[in-house]
Amino acid sequence: MSNDQKDRGRLSLDEVRNITEAIAREEDPSLKVVGATTAVGAEDSSEVLLVRTNGAQSRPLVVRVDRCGSESELRPAIRDRLRAAVRANDQQNSVVAAIEATNRVDELAADLSDLQVLADEIDDQPPPGVRRETVERLKHALSDATDAADDVEDESNAK
């Protein structure tokens, strides 16, 4: 079988890219195709790389597309694979966002602890002209902030 005969039932890489791009625009206008390549070790398959253009924190999406068949045959499969990739990406982004939020709360708690130490040092030797009531207000505010950060941490761990 010649290459021409073999390729007749297979869409080109550009066709797969264009179809995926059109479906992505329909599904989520923030998705943009940034690349497409023949899948390693699979001439009849392509991998299309998409990113979100709306500024949302997101990992790139990779959609593997079978190139054998007509456009009308492949469109539903491409749409299904794109939707699955978006769902998986969104779930992964949610997990990453939760971890990042927990890390930020931990950093805040550490910073507040450092500020408490400094407030205690100021309390032990207040700078000239600083009233003791002002230092007490500072310590009280830091204590309230530390308690609130602890509450956020406890509530996020309870989920």
C-alpha positions as CSV (number, residue, x, y, z in Angstrom):
1,M,0.0,0.0,0.0
2,S,1.4,3.4,-1.0
3,N,1.7,6.3,1.4
4,D,-1.0,8.1,-0.5
5,Q,-3.4,5.2,-0.1
6,K,-2.5,4.9,3.6
7,D,-2.9,8.6,4.2
8,R,-6.3,9.0,2.5
9,G,-8.3,8.0,5.6
10,R,-6.1,10.1,8.0
11,L,-6.5,13.8,8.7
12,S,-3.4,16.0,8.5
13,L,-1.9,17.5,11.6
14,D,-3.1,20.9,10.5
15,E,-6.6,19.6,10.0
16,V,-6.6,18.1,13.5
17,R,-5.3,21.3,15.0
18,N,-7.9,23.4,13.2
19,I,-10.8,21.1,14.2
20,T,-9.6,21.1,17.8
21,E,-9.2,24.8,17.8
22,A,-12.8,25.3,16.5
23,I,-14.2,22.9,19.1
24,A,-12.2,24.6,21.9
25,R,-13.6,28.0,20.9
26,E,-17.1,26.5,21.1
27,E,-16.5,24.9,24.4
28,D,-14.5,27.6,26.2
29,P,-13.4,30.8,24.3
30,S,-10.5,31.1,26.8
31,L,-8.8,28.0,25.4
32,K,-6.2,28.5,22.6
33,V,-4.3,25.9,20.7
34,V,-0.6,26.6,20.9
35,G,0.8,23.5,19.3
36,A,0.1,20.1,17.8
37,T,2.4,17.2,17.0
38,T,2.3,13.7,15.9
39,A,2.1,11.5,19.0
40,V,5.4,9.7,19.7
41,G,5.3,6.2,18.3
42,A,1.8,6.7,16.8
43,E,1.5,8.1,13.3
44,D,-2.3,7.9,13.4
45,S,-2.5,10.0,16.5
46,S,-1.8,13.6,17.4
47,E,-1.3,15.6,20.6
48,V,-2.8,19.0,20.7
49,L,-1.6,21.5,23.3
50,L,-4.0,24.2,24.6
51,V,-3.7,26.9,27.2
52,R,-6.2,29.3,28.8
53,T,-5.8,32.9,27.7
54,N,-8.1,34.5,30.4
55,G,-5.3,34.7,32.9
56,A,-6.6,31.9,35.1
57,Q,-3.9,29.8,36.7
58,S,-4.0,26.6,34.8
59,R,-1.7,24.0,33.5
60,P,-1.6,23.4,29.8
61,L,-4.0,20.8,28.4
62,V,-3.0,18.0,26.2
63,V,-5.6,16.3,24.1
64,R,-4.7,13.1,22.2
65,V,-6.5,12.9,19.0
66,D,-6.9,9.9,16.6
67,R,-6.4,11.1,13.1
68,C,-8.0,8.2,11.3
69,G,-11.4,9.0,9.9
70,S,-13.4,11.9,8.6
71,E,-13.9,15.2,10.3
72,S,-17.5,14.4,11.0
73,E,-16.4,11.1,12.6
74,L,-13.6,12.6,14.7
75,R,-15.4,15.8,15.9
76,P,-17.4,14.0,18.7
77,A,-14.3,12.2,19.9
78,I,-12.2,15.3,19.9
79,R,-15.0,17.2,21.8
80,D,-15.2,14.4,24.4
81,R,-11.5,14.2,24.9
82,L,-11.2,18.0,25.2
83,R,-14.0,18.0,27.8
84,A,-12.3,15.3,29.8
85,A,-8.9,17.1,29.7
86,V,-10.6,20.3,30.9
87,R,-12.3,18.5,33.8
88,A,-9.1,16.8,34.8
89,N,-7.2,20.1,34.5
90,D,-9.9,22.0,36.6
91,Q,-9.8,19.3,39.3
92,Q,-6.0,19.4,39.4
93,N,-6.1,23.2,39.6
94,S,-8.6,23.1,42.5
95,V,-6.2,20.8,44.4
96,V,-3.2,23.0,43.7
97,A,-5.2,26.1,44.7
98,A,-6.2,24.5,48.0
99,I,-2.6,23.5,48.8
100,E,-1.4,27.0,47.9
101,A,-4.0,28.6,50.2
102,T,-2.9,26.3,53.0
103,N,0.7,27.3,52.4
104,R,-0.3,31.0,52.5
105,V,-2.1,30.5,55.8
106,D,1.0,28.7,57.2
107,E,3.2,31.6,56.0
108,L,0.9,34.1,57.6
109,A,0.9,32.3,60.9
110,A,4.7,32.2,60.9
111,D,4.9,35.9,60.1
112,L,2.4,36.7,62.9
113,S,4.5,34.6,65.3
114,D,7.6,36.7,64.3
115,L,5.6,39.9,64.9
116,Q,4.5,38.7,68.3
117,V,8.1,38.2,69.3
118,L,8.9,41.7,68.1
119,A,5.9,43.1,70.0
120,D,7.1,41.3,73.2
121,E,10.6,42.9,72.7
122,I,9.0,46.3,72.3
123,D,6.9,45.7,75.4
124,D,10.1,44.9,77.4
125,Q,11.8,48.0,76.2
126,P,9.4,50.5,74.6
127,P,11.0,53.2,72.4
128,P,11.0,56.7,73.9
129,G,7.6,58.3,73.6
130,V,5.6,55.1,72.9
131,R,2.9,54.6,75.5
132,R,2.4,51.2,77.1
133,E,-1.3,51.2,76.0
134,T,-0.2,51.5,72.4
135,V,2.1,48.4,72.8
136,E,-0.7,46.5,74.5
137,R,-3.1,47.3,71.6
138,L,-0.5,46.1,69.1
139,K,0.0,42.8,71.1
140,H,-3.8,42.4,71.3
141,A,-4.3,43.0,67.6
142,L,-1.5,40.4,66.8
143,S,-3.1,37.9,69.2
144,D,-6.5,38.4,67.5
145,A,-4.9,38.0,64.0
146,T,-3.0,34.8,65.1
147,D,-6.3,33.4,66.5
148,A,-8.1,34.1,63.2
149,A,-5.3,32.5,61.2
150,D,-5.5,29.5,63.4
151,D,-9.3,29.3,62.9
152,V,-8.8,29.5,59.1
153,E,-6.3,26.7,59.3
154,D,-8.6,24.6,61.5
155,E,-11.6,25.1,59.3
156,S,-9.7,24.3,56.1
157,N,-8.3,21.1,57.7
158,A,-11.8,20.1,58.8
159,K,-12.9,19.7,55.2
